[in-house]
Amino acid sequence: MVSESVIVKNPSGLHMRPASLMTQIATKCKSNIIITDGQKNVNPKSILSLMSAGIKCGAEVRVVCEGEGEEKDLRTIIEAIESGLGEL
């Protein structure tokens, strides 16, 4: 299991468009992925789960990956969040 924290930079947080892109990226990953804001754990492979978390701009989230390809998947998810998921 590997994990890393990252700050959400999207001006409107993880609303529909960036959540959809995150789900597309996460579903290509082989490991189990959880994104947590300290209170809620969400599966980024599910757009409903991701959107229901209500993750806002400036929120610090921890990405946890476990299983086959966990290191690569962690980098992929962290880089996607840091890039602004197409909004920066």
C-alpha positions, -999 to +999 in steps of 0.1 A: +000+000+000+013+035-009-003+069-003+004+106-008-014+138+000-022+165-026-042+198-026-071+200-050-065+231-072-097+231-093-115+264-088-148+246-083-135+215-067-142+181-081-175+189-098-189+170-128-163+176-154-131+170-134-148+141-115-157+125-149-121+128-160-108+114-127-131+084-131-118+078-166-082+079-154-089+058-123-108+030-141-076+024-162-056+017-130-052-019-118-049-012-081-076-004-056-077+033-051-092+054-022-093+091-020-099+104+015-104+139+029-100+127+064-137+122+069-150+104+038-133+076+018-143+076-018-136+053-048-125+074-077-136+047-101-172+056-093-183+091-104-212+090-080-189+082-051-164+109-061-191+136-066-209+128-034-177+136-014-181+173-022-143+179-024-137+216-027-109+238-040-080+239-016-090+206+001-061+184+011-069+148+001-049+116+006-047+091-023-042+055-012-034+027-037-031-009-030-024-039-052-009-045-086+007-014-101+001+007-069+032+029-073+024+037-110-013+042-102-005+066-073+017+087-096-010+088-122-037+099-098-015+125-080-004+140-113-040+142-126-051+161-095-020+184-095-027+192-132-062+205-124-080+177-143-082+199-174-093+231-157-060+249-150 
